[in-house]
Amino acid sequence: MDKIIGIDLSGKPENPTGICFLDAHNLYFSTLFENKDILNHINMKKPSLIVIDAPLSLPKGRCCLSKDCSCSKKGGHFREAEMEMRKYGRTLPLTFRGMRMLTERGIQIAERLKDEYIVLESHPRTVQKILGFSNLYEDLTNYFELPENISEHELDAALLVIAGVFYAGGEFMEFGDVDEGTIILPKNRDINDILNFKTPL
C-alpha cells in the first residue's frame, strides 16, 4: 500500500482543508476548500487508503446531531470510539456546534468515497502524542522532505498519512464499534520500524 491520502478536514468549505499524499517515499501537500475539489483530487491520485480527521459516523440512536430532534433522547454526544480512546487523547462531543458541522461534512465526503476506497478515521493530535512528536515540523523532517511554507493543516494531514502507514503495516489500534464507526491510531512503538524507507537524519 504505497499511496495514502491524509485529509485534515475543516468544518466549513470556506476554511482550508489540509491534504497530504504519500506516493512511495514522498509526501505532496495541497490546501483545498470545496468538497468537489477534495473529491477530484482524490480521484486523480487514486490512493490505496484515505485517512480523515473528522467523525465519519453518528452515535448509535442518532439520525442527526440536532438537539431539537427526537433522536437526541436516544443517542448520546459521543460514539464508543471516542470513549475507548480517552486514555490516549481527548476529543470533543460531536454535538458541539463546530464538531457537528465537521461530522456532517465528514460523513458526506466519506459516503462519496467508500464504494471505491478504503476510508478510515483518525485523530492527528492523538497520533502526535503517541509518536512523541513535540515540534511537528522538525520531527517530521527526520523522515520526510517538507516544504518550508507548509501549513498546520497540511502537517496534521501528514500525521494522518503516518496513521495510515501504521494501519497498512498492521501496527494499529482500532477503537469503537464497527457498526457505529471506528477510529484508528498507531501502536505505541518505534516509528522507525514502520517508516523504514528513510533513516532518520
C-alpha positions in Angstrom: 0.0 0.0 0.0 2.1 2.8 -1.3 -0.4 5.6 -2.0 -2.1 7.1 1.1 -4.0 10.4 1.4 -4.5 12.2 4.7 -7.2 14.8 5.0 -7.3 17.4 7.8 -10.9 18.4 7.0 -12.3 21.7 8.0 -15.9 22.1 9.2 -16.7 24.8 6.6 -15.7 24.8 2.9 -14.5 28.4 3.2 -11.8 27.3 5.7 -8.7 25.4 4.5 -8.5 21.7 4.4 -5.0 20.3 4.5 -4.2 17.4 2.2 -1.1 15.1 2.3 -0.5 12.5 -0.4 2.1 9.8 0.2 3.4 8.3 -3.1 6.0 5.6 -2.4 8.5 7.5 -0.2 7.5 11.1 -0.9 4.9 13.5 0.6 3.0 16.0 -1.5 0.9 18.7 0.0 -2.2 20.7 -1.0 -4.7 23.0 0.6 -8.2 22.8 -0.8 -11.6 24.2 0.2 -14.7 22.9 -1.6 -15.9 19.3 -1.4 -15.8 18.9 -5.2 -12.1 19.9 -5.3 -11.2 17.5 -2.5 -13.1 14.6 -4.3 -11.5 15.5 -7.6 -8.0 15.5 -6.0 -8.6 12.1 -4.5 -10.0 10.6 -7.8 -7.0 12.0 -9.6 -4.5 10.4 -7.2 -6.3 7.0 -6.8 -4.9 6.2 -3.3 -4.9 2.8 -1.7 -6.1 4.3 1.6 -7.7 7.6 2.8 -7.4 8.7 6.4 -9.6 11.6 7.5 -9.6 13.8 10.7 -13.4 14.1 11.1 -16.0 11.9 12.6 -17.4 9.8 9.8 -20.5 8.4 11.6 -23.1 9.3 14.2 -23.5 7.9 17.7 -25.9 5.0 17.9 -29.5 6.0 18.1 -28.9 9.3 16.3 -30.3 10.2 12.9 -28.7 13.7 13.2 -26.9 15.8 15.7 -29.6 18.4 16.3 -30.6 19.0 19.9 -34.2 19.6 18.7 -34.6 16.2 17.1 -36.2 13.3 19.0 -33.1 11.2 18.3 -31.2 13.4 20.9 -33.1 11.4 23.6 -31.9 8.1 22.1 -28.3 8.7 21.4 -25.5 10.5 23.2 -22.9 13.1 22.5 -20.1 10.6 21.8 -19.6 7.3 20.0 -18.0 4.3 21.6 -14.8 5.1 19.7 -14.3 8.4 21.5 -15.0 6.8 24.8 -12.5 4.0 24.3 -9.6 6.2 23.1 -9.8 8.6 26.0 -6.6 7.2 27.7 -4.7 8.2 24.6 -6.3 11.5 23.7 -9.5 13.6 24.2 -12.0 14.5 21.5 -14.9 17.0 21.6 -18.5 15.9 21.8 -20.0 15.5 18.3 -22.9 17.7 19.3 -20.7 20.8 19.8 -21.5 23.3 17.0 -18.1 23.1 15.3 -17.9 19.3 15.7 -21.5 19.0 14.4 -20.5 20.8 11.2 -17.3 18.8 10.8 -19.2 15.5 11.4 -21.9 16.3 8.8 -19.2 17.3 6.3 -17.1 14.2 7.1 -20.0 11.8 6.6 -21.0 13.5 3.4 -17.5 13.2 1.9 -16.9 9.6 3.2 -20.2 8.4 1.7 -18.9 9.6 -1.7 -15.7 7.7 -1.3 -16.5 4.4 0.5 -17.6 2.5 -2.6 -14.3 2.9 -4.3 -11.7 3.5 -1.5 -10.8 2.3 2.0 -11.7 5.3 4.2 -10.6 5.5 7.8 -10.9 8.0 10.6 -8.1 9.1 12.9 -7.1 12.0 15.1 -3.8 13.8 14.4 -3.3 15.4 17.9 -3.5 11.9 19.4 -1.2 10.4 16.7 1.3 13.2 17.5 1.1 12.4 21.2 1.5 8.6 20.7 4.6 9.2 18.5 6.1 11.6 21.0 6.4 14.5 18.5 6.9 17.8 20.3 7.8 20.1 17.3 5.8 18.6 14.5 7.6 20.2 11.6 11.1 19.3 13.0 10.1 15.8 13.9 8.6 15.1 10.6 11.7 16.3 8.7 13.5 13.4 10.3 11.5 11.1 7.9 10.3 13.3 5.0 11.3 16.2 2.9 8.9 19.1 3.8 8.3 22.4 2.1 9.2 25.4 4.3 5.9 27.1 3.8 3.8 24.1 4.9 0.6 24.9 6.9 -0.5 23.5 10.2 -3.4 21.7 8.4 -1.0 20.1 6.0 1.2 19.0 8.8 -1.8 17.4 10.5 -2.6 15.7 7.2 0.9 14.2 7.3 0.2 12.7 10.7 -2.9 11.1 9.2 -0.8 9.6 6.5 1.5 8.2 9.1 -1.5 6.6 10.9 -2.4 5.1 7.5 1.2 3.7 7.2 0.8 2.0 10.6 -2.6 0.7 9.5 -1.1 -0.7 6.3 1.6 -2.4 8.3 -0.8 -4.0 10.7 0.6 -2.0 13.6 -2.5 0.0 14.6 -5.1 0.2 17.4 -8.8 0.4 16.5 -11.4 1.9 18.8 -15.2 1.7 18.7 -17.9 -0.4 17.2 -17.6 -1.3 13.5 -21.3 -0.8 13.1 -21.2 2.6 14.7 -17.8 3.8 13.4 -14.2 3.3 14.5 -11.0 5.4 15.0 -7.5 4.1 14.2 -4.3 5.1 15.9 -0.7 3.9 15.6 0.5 1.3 18.1 2.9 2.9 20.6 6.1 1.6 19.1 9.2 2.8 17.3 8.2 4.7 14.2 11.5 3.7 12.5 10.2 0.2 12.2 7.2 1.4 10.2 8.7 4.3 8.2 11.7 2.1 7.2 12.1 3.7 3.8 14.2 6.6 5.3 16.7 6.5 8.0 16.3 9.4 10.5 18.8 12.2 9.9 
